[in-house]
Amino acid sequence: MNITTTIDGTSARISPCGEIDFDSLPPLRAAVDALPAQVTDLQWDLTHTPFMDVAGLHLLFTPTTGSGPEPRATVTGLRTQPLSLLLMAADVNPALFDLSRLLPDIPPAGLRPALP
């Protein structure tokens, strides 16, 4: 997996290229842990991520072990399979997988049509 990190003031964008799974989770966590303390907003650009398993849920919803406050995370560039996984997780447990903070343009679970 290739990981590109771009920092602009208090914002950072991490762009992984490849699948997010158990093997890619440690380097992705390391990319977050390496962000400077002034970063308050983190955008995950998943344009080049065709597949994500439960490791992706851990990455996006489990706080890192780094020191300092956790940056506010959002996701962009979601492809079909990662988006389906996020929507399914939110339907199963909307309190744990709150997409309103991660995907601010997605309506809350009660306002979305059910998955087929």
N, CA and C atoms as an extended XYZ file, in Angstrom:
348
Properties=species:S:1:pos:R:3:atomname:S:1:resname:S:1:resid:I:1 pbc="F F F"
N         0.839       -1.176        0.000 N   MET     1
C         0.000        0.000        0.000 CA  MET     1
C         0.883        1.238        0.000 C   MET     1
N         0.518        2.185       -0.829 N   ASN     2
C         1.165        3.497       -0.819 CA  ASN     2
C         0.268        4.459       -0.064 C   ASN     2
N         0.875        5.294        0.767 N   ILE     3
C         0.131        6.256        1.566 CA  ILE     3
C         0.747        7.629        1.340 C   ILE     3
N        -0.076        8.580        0.924 N   THR     4
C         0.375        9.946        0.727 CA  THR     4
C        -0.291       10.823        1.775 C   THR     4
N         0.517       11.615        2.474 N   THR     5
C         0.002       12.541        3.469 CA  THR     5
C         0.327       13.963        3.033 C   THR     5
N        -0.687       14.812        3.020 N   THR     6
C        -0.528       16.214        2.669 CA  THR     6
C        -1.017       17.045        3.839 C   THR     6
N        -0.196       17.992        4.279 N   ILE     7
C        -0.553       18.837        5.419 CA  ILE     7
C        -0.601       20.286        4.951 C   ILE     7
N        -1.681       20.972        5.325 N   ASP     8
C        -1.853       22.385        5.013 CA  ASP     8
C        -2.369       23.077        6.272 C   ASP     8
N        -1.462       23.641        7.040 N   GLY     9
C        -1.839       24.308        8.293 CA  GLY     9
C        -2.370       23.307        9.301 C   GLY     9
N        -3.647       23.476        9.668 N   THR    10
C        -4.249       22.590       10.662 CA  THR    10
C        -5.022       21.437       10.023 C   THR    10
N        -4.936       21.322        8.699 N   SER    11
C        -5.639       20.251        7.987 CA  SER    11
C        -4.637       19.275        7.378 C   SER    11
N        -5.040       18.012        7.354 N   ALA    12
C        -4.218       16.975        6.725 CA  ALA    12
C        -5.114       16.095        5.880 C   ALA    12
N        -4.540       15.580        4.803 N   ARG    13
C        -5.238       14.620        3.948 CA  ARG    13
C        -4.341       13.395        3.832 C   ARG    13
N        -4.910       12.235        4.164 N   ILE    14
C        -4.197       10.972        3.994 CA  ILE    14
C        -4.893       10.217        2.877 C   ILE    14
N        -4.096        9.858        1.864 N   SER    15
C        -4.625        9.190        0.679 CA  SER    15
C        -3.965        7.826        0.511 C   SER    15
N        -4.625        6.767        0.976 N   PRO    16
C        -4.077        5.419        0.755 CA  PRO    16
C        -4.383        4.960       -0.659 C   PRO    16
N        -3.495        4.173       -1.211 N   CYS    17
C        -3.700        3.591       -2.537 CA  CYS    17
C        -3.603        2.076       -2.375 C   CYS    17
N        -4.750        1.424       -2.376 N   GLY    18
C        -4.806       -0.015       -2.170 CA  GLY    18
C        -5.937       -0.372       -1.224 C   GLY    18
N        -6.041       -1.637       -0.922 N   GLU    19
C        -7.106       -2.129       -0.055 CA  GLU    19
C        -6.785       -1.862        1.411 C   GLU    19
N        -7.826       -1.539        2.182 N   ILE    20
C        -7.664       -1.373        3.627 CA  ILE    20
C        -8.101       -2.677        4.273 C   ILE    20
N        -7.120       -3.378        4.863 N   ASP    21
C        -7.370       -4.654        5.523 CA  ASP    21
C        -6.421       -4.777        6.715 C   ASP    21
N        -6.394       -5.950        7.311 N   PHE    22
C        -5.584       -6.170        8.509 CA  PHE    22
C        -4.121       -5.804        8.290 C   PHE    22
N        -3.567       -6.137        7.127 N   ASP    23
C        -2.153       -5.867        6.855 CA  ASP    23
C        -1.853       -4.388        6.636 C   ASP    23
N        -2.809       -3.640        6.124 N   SER    24
C        -2.563       -2.222        5.852 CA  SER    24
C        -2.916       -1.325        7.029 C   SER    24
N        -3.579       -1.858        8.044 N   LEU    25
C        -3.980       -1.036        9.189 CA  LEU    25
C        -2.797       -0.424        9.944 C   LEU    25
N        -1.732       -1.175       10.290 N   PRO    26
C        -0.621       -0.554       11.030 CA  PRO    26
C         0.037        0.631       10.321 C   PRO    26
N         0.342        0.557        9.008 N   PRO    27
C         0.936        1.739        8.389 CA  PRO    27
C        -0.027        2.922        8.297 C   PRO    27
N        -1.321        2.644        8.185 N   LEU    28
C        -2.295        3.740        8.164 CA  LEU    28
C        -2.385        4.402        9.539 C   LEU    28
N        -2.384        3.595       10.590 N   ARG    29
C        -2.368        4.145       11.957 CA  ARG    29
C        -1.096        4.969       12.182 C   ARG    29
N         0.043        4.459       11.680 N   ALA    30
C         1.311        5.175       11.828 CA  ALA    30
C         1.256        6.526       11.113 C   ALA    30
N         0.574        6.589        9.968 N   ALA    31
C         0.442        7.862        9.250 CA  ALA    31
C        -0.335        8.873       10.090 C   ALA    31
N        -1.376        8.419       10.785 N   VAL    32
C        -2.148        9.307       11.660 CA  VAL    32
C        -1.296        9.731       12.852 C   VAL    32
N        -0.600        8.772       13.463 N   ASP    33
C         0.226        9.073       14.631 CA  ASP    33
C         1.361       10.034       14.297 C   ASP    33
N         1.794       10.067       13.033 N   ALA    34
C         2.899       10.938       12.624 CA  ALA    34
C         2.448       12.366       12.316 C   ALA    34
N         1.151       12.620       12.335 N   LEU    35
C         0.675       13.976       12.047 CA  LEU    35
C         1.142       14.940       13.132 C   LEU    35
N         1.483       16.166       12.753 N   PRO    36
C         1.883       17.155       13.755 CA  PRO    36
C         0.723       17.489       14.693 C   PRO    36
N         1.051       17.943       15.870 N   ALA    37
C         0.041       18.236       16.899 CA  ALA    37
C        -0.947       19.310       16.462 C   ALA    37
N        -0.553       20.207       15.554 N   GLN    38
C        -1.449       21.297       15.158 CA  GLN    38
C        -2.574       20.847       14.228 C   GLN    38
N        -2.516       19.609       13.725 N   VAL    39
C        -3.561       19.119       12.822 CA  VAL    39
C        -4.826       18.835       13.619 C   VAL    39
N        -5.899       19.544       13.259 N   THR    40
C        -7.190       19.371       13.929 CA  THR    40
C        -8.241       18.745       13.016 C   THR    40
N        -7.987       18.771       11.705 N   ASP    41
C        -8.914       18.195       10.735 CA  ASP    41
C        -8.162       17.209        9.845 C   ASP    41
N        -8.691       16.001        9.772 N   LEU    42
C        -8.076       14.942        8.965 CA  LEU    42
C        -9.085       14.472        7.937 C   LEU    42
N        -8.686       14.516        6.685 N   GLN    43
C        -9.532       14.007        5.615 CA  GLN    43
C        -8.905       12.737        5.049 C   GLN    43
N        -9.684       11.668        5.059 N   TRP    44
C        -9.268       10.411        4.424 CA  TRP    44
C        -9.763       10.459        2.992 C   TRP    44
N        -8.856       10.453        2.028 N   ASP    45
C        -9.221       10.433        0.621 CA  ASP    45
C        -9.128        8.975        0.156 C   ASP    45
N       -10.282        8.338       -0.010 N   LEU    46
C       -10.322        6.913       -0.357 CA  LEU    46
C       -10.598        6.683       -1.835 C   LEU    46
N       -10.265        7.663       -2.657 N   THR    47
C       -10.470        7.558       -4.097 CA  THR    47
C        -9.787        6.328       -4.682 C   THR    47
N        -8.614        5.969       -4.170 N   HIS    48
C        -7.842        4.840       -4.694 CA  HIS    48
C        -7.914        3.617       -3.781 C   HIS    48
N        -9.027        3.512       -3.049 N   THR    49
C        -9.258        2.379       -2.147 CA  THR    49
C       -10.504        1.636       -2.620 C   THR    49
N       -10.318        0.566       -3.407 N   PRO    50
C       -11.477       -0.141       -3.949 CA  PRO    50
C       -12.158       -1.081       -2.951 C   PRO    50
N       -11.432       -1.470       -1.895 N   PHE    51
C       -11.965       -2.452       -0.949 CA  PHE    51
C       -11.540       -2.089        0.465 C   PHE    51
N       -12.469       -2.290        1.401 N   MET    52
C       -12.185       -2.057        2.815 CA  MET    52
C       -12.951       -3.103        3.606 C   MET    52
N       -12.255       -3.781        4.539 N   ASP    53
C       -12.952       -4.732        5.400 CA  ASP    53
C       -13.099       -4.117        6.793 C   ASP    53
N       -13.340       -4.939        7.785 N   VAL    54
C       -13.573       -4.444        9.142 CA  VAL    54
C       -12.395       -3.619        9.660 C   VAL    54
N       -11.202       -3.829        9.120 N   ALA    55
C       -10.048       -3.013        9.519 CA  ALA    55
C       -10.303       -1.540        9.201 C   ALA    55
N       -11.016       -1.279        8.117 N   GLY    56
C       -11.368        0.101        7.779 CA  GLY    56
C       -12.284        0.725        8.812 C   GLY    56
N       -13.198       -0.077        9.357 N   LEU    57
C       -14.070        0.436       10.424 CA  LEU    57
C       -13.243        0.773       11.663 C   LEU    57
N       -12.284       -0.093       11.981 N   HIS    58
C       -11.400        0.189       13.115 CA  HIS    58
C       -10.606        1.468       12.869 C   HIS    58
N       -10.108        1.628       11.667 N   LEU    59
C        -9.320        2.808       11.329 CA  LEU    59
C       -10.136        4.088       11.495 C   LEU    59
N       -11.356        4.084       11.012 N   LEU    60
C       -12.160        5.301       10.996 CA  LEU    60
C       -12.904        5.584       12.293 C   LEU    60
N       -13.139        4.549       13.112 N   PHE    61
C       -13.971        4.748       14.295 CA  PHE    61
C       -13.282        4.470       15.625 C   PHE    61
N       -12.061        3.960       15.623 N   THR    62
C       -11.347        3.700       16.866 CA  THR    62
C       -10.271        4.759       17.037 C   THR    62
N       -10.274        5.468       18.152 N   PRO    63
C        -9.254        6.510       18.353 CA  PRO    63
C        -7.846        5.946       18.302 C   PRO    63
N        -6.918        6.776       17.857 N   THR    64
C        -5.513        6.364       17.823 CA  THR    64
C        -4.927        6.441       19.217 C   THR    64
N        -3.754        5.871       19.366 N   THR    65
C        -3.093        5.877       20.666 CA  THR    65
C        -2.129        7.042       20.808 C   THR    65
N        -2.069        7.906       19.807 N   GLY    66
C        -1.152        9.039       19.849 CA  GLY    66
C        -1.512       10.017       20.954 C   GLY    66
N        -0.554       10.854       21.296 N   SER    67
C        -0.813       11.852       22.331 CA  SER    67
C        -1.528       13.044       21.711 C   SER    67
N        -2.236       13.769       22.519 N   GLY    68
C        -2.951       14.943       22.042 CA  GLY    68
C        -4.359       14.603       21.602 C   GLY    68
N        -5.127       15.642       21.275 N   PRO    69
C        -6.520       15.415       20.871 CA  PRO    69
C        -6.613       14.743       19.503 C   PRO    69
N        -7.651       13.972       19.340 N   GLU    70
C        -7.920       13.274       18.083 CA  GLU    70
C        -8.420       14.293       17.050 C   GLU    70
N        -7.830       14.325       15.847 N   PRO    71
C        -8.346       15.265       14.837 CA  PRO    71
C        -9.738       14.857       14.373 C   PRO    71
N       -10.533       15.826       13.960 N   ARG    72
C       -11.867       15.560       13.402 CA  ARG    72
C       -11.671       14.945       12.037 C   ARG    72
N       -12.217       13.755       11.833 N   ALA    73
C       -11.995       13.019       10.587 CA  ALA    73
C       -13.223       13.057        9.693 C   ALA    73
N       -12.971       13.216        8.402 N   THR    74
C       -13.998       13.085        7.382 CA  THR    74
C       -13.439       12.188        6.281 C   THR    74
N       -14.338       11.702        5.429 N   VAL    75
C       -13.934       10.802        4.348 CA  VAL    75
C       -14.452       11.362        3.027 C   VAL    75
N       -13.632       11.258        2.006 N   THR    76
C       -14.017       11.662        0.658 CA  THR    76
C       -13.586       10.582       -0.327 C   THR    76
N       -14.162       10.616       -1.507 N   GLY    77
C       -13.756        9.694       -2.559 CA  GLY    77
C       -14.169        8.254       -2.339 C   GLY    77
N       -15.246        8.032       -1.590 N   LEU    78
C       -15.668        6.656       -1.305 CA  LEU    78
C       -16.139        5.947       -2.563 C   LEU    78
N       -15.619        4.755       -2.759 N   ARG    79
C       -16.066        3.907       -3.854 CA  ARG    79
C       -17.185        3.007       -3.347 C   ARG    79
N       -17.770        2.254       -4.231 N   THR    80
C       -18.988        1.497       -3.925 CA  THR    80
C       -18.845        0.557       -2.732 C   THR    80
N       -17.836       -0.295       -2.704 N   GLN    81
C       -17.729       -1.283       -1.634 CA  GLN    81
C       -17.446       -0.638       -0.276 C   GLN    81
N       -16.478        0.285       -0.145 N   PRO    82
C       -16.271        0.910        1.165 CA  PRO    82
C       -17.506        1.678        1.656 C   PRO    82
N       -18.204        2.354        0.741 N   LEU    83
C       -19.420        3.065        1.131 CA  LEU    83
C       -20.481        2.089        1.608 C   LEU    83
N       -20.652        0.979        0.908 N   SER    84
C       -21.639       -0.031        1.330 CA  SER    84
C       -21.314       -0.575        2.715 C   SER    84
N       -20.032       -0.818        2.978 N   LEU    85
C       -19.624       -1.314        4.300 CA  LEU    85
C       -19.966       -0.293        5.386 C   LEU    85
N       -19.667        0.975        5.147 N   LEU    86
C       -19.974        2.013        6.137 CA  LEU    86
C       -21.476        2.128        6.373 C   LEU    86
N       -22.267        2.097        5.311 N   LEU    87
C       -23.717        2.203        5.463 CA  LEU    87
C       -24.292        0.996        6.190 C   LEU    87
N       -23.777       -0.196        5.892 N   MET    88
C       -24.243       -1.399        6.571 CA  MET    88
C       -23.899       -1.347        8.065 C   MET    88
N       -22.672       -0.939        8.386 N   ALA    89
C       -22.266       -0.835        9.792 CA  ALA    89
C       -23.143        0.174       10.523 C   ALA    89
N       -23.445        1.290        9.878 N   ALA    90
C       -24.284        2.313       10.514 CA  ALA    90
C       -25.707        1.813       10.706 C   ALA    90
N       -26.210        1.007        9.781 N   ASP    91
C       -27.553        0.449        9.938 CA  ASP    91
C       -27.602       -0.542       11.093 C   ASP    91
N       -26.522       -1.314       11.287 N   VAL    92
C       -26.478       -2.300       12.364 CA  VAL    92
C       -26.327       -1.625       13.725 C   VAL    92
N       -25.460       -0.625       13.815 N   ASN    93
C       -25.212        0.047       15.089 CA  ASN    93
C       -24.963        1.540       14.838 C   ASN    93
N       -26.032        2.324       14.675 N   PRO    94
C       -25.866        3.737       14.345 CA  PRO    94
C       -25.165        4.548       15.435 C   PRO    94
N       -25.263        4.127       16.684 N   ALA    95
C       -24.592        4.872       17.755 CA  ALA    95
C       -23.080        4.700       17.687 C   ALA    95
N       -22.633        3.502       17.374 N   LEU    96
C       -21.198        3.224       17.290 CA  LEU    96
C       -20.594        3.751       15.989 C   LEU    96
N       -21.314        3.564       14.885 N   PHE    97
C       -20.820        3.970       13.573 CA  PHE    97
C       -21.605        5.198       13.102 C   PHE    97
N       -21.340        6.314       13.758 N   ASP    98
C       -22.029        7.574       13.471 CA  ASP    98
C       -21.435        8.203       12.215 C   ASP    98
N       -22.140        8.057       11.109 N   LEU    99
C       -21.638        8.575        9.841 CA  LEU    99
C       -21.815       10.084        9.712 C   LEU    99
N       -22.620       10.701       10.567 N   SER   100
C       -22.848       12.139       10.438 CA  SER   100
C       -21.575       12.943       10.667 C   SER   100
N       -20.650       12.424       11.479 N   ARG   101
C       -19.392       13.147       11.687 CA  ARG   101
C       -18.382       12.801       10.606 C   ARG   101
N       -18.414       11.575       10.130 N   LEU   102
C       -17.444       11.101        9.151 CA  LEU   102
C       -17.819       11.521        7.725 C   LEU   102
N       -19.103       11.445        7.439 N   LEU   103
C       -19.629       11.798        6.117 CA  LEU   103
C       -20.708       12.860        6.312 C   LEU   103
N       -20.336       14.106        6.490 N   PRO   104
C       -21.321       15.128        6.843 CA  PRO   104
C       -22.440       15.296        5.819 C   PRO   104
N       -22.255       14.825        4.587 N   ASP   105
C       -23.290       14.964        3.562 CA  ASP   105
C       -24.266       13.795        3.517 C   ASP   105
N       -24.045       12.749        4.342 N   ILE   106
C       -24.933       11.580        4.386 CA  ILE   106
C       -25.996       11.816        5.458 C   ILE   106
N       -27.284       11.658        5.124 N   PRO   107
C       -28.317       11.848        6.149 CA  PRO   107
C       -28.254       10.768        7.220 C   PRO   107
N       -28.774       11.063        8.432 N   PRO   108
C       -28.794       10.049        9.506 CA  PRO   108
C       -29.558        8.800        9.071 C   PRO   108
N       -29.267        7.680        9.754 N   ALA   109
C       -29.831        6.374        9.385 CA  ALA   109
C       -31.351        6.405        9.275 C   ALA   109
N       -32.020        7.111       10.152 N   GLY   110
C       -33.489        7.152       10.127 CA  GLY   110
C       -34.055        7.847        8.911 C   GLY   110
N       -33.245        8.611        8.210 N   LEU   111
C       -33.708        9.338        7.037 CA  LEU   111
C       -33.261        8.718        5.717 C   LEU   111
N       -32.507        7.615        5.783 N   ARG   112
C       -32.009        6.927        4.583 CA  ARG   112
C       -32.905        5.753        4.262 C   ARG   112
N       -33.047        5.429        2.978 N   PRO   113
C       -33.760        4.188        2.665 CA  PRO   113
C       -32.956        2.977        3.129 C   PRO   113
N       -33.650        1.913        3.534 N   ALA   114
C       -32.956        0.696        4.008 CA  ALA   114
C       -32.200        0.053        2.869 C   ALA   114
N       -31.088       -0.607        3.235 N   LEU   115
C       -30.313       -1.354        2.247 CA  LEU   115
C       -31.114       -2.573        1.798 C   LEU   115
N       -30.982       -2.954        0.509 N   PRO   116
C       -31.742       -4.136        0.036 CA  PRO   116
C       -31.290       -5.416        0.687 C   PRO   116
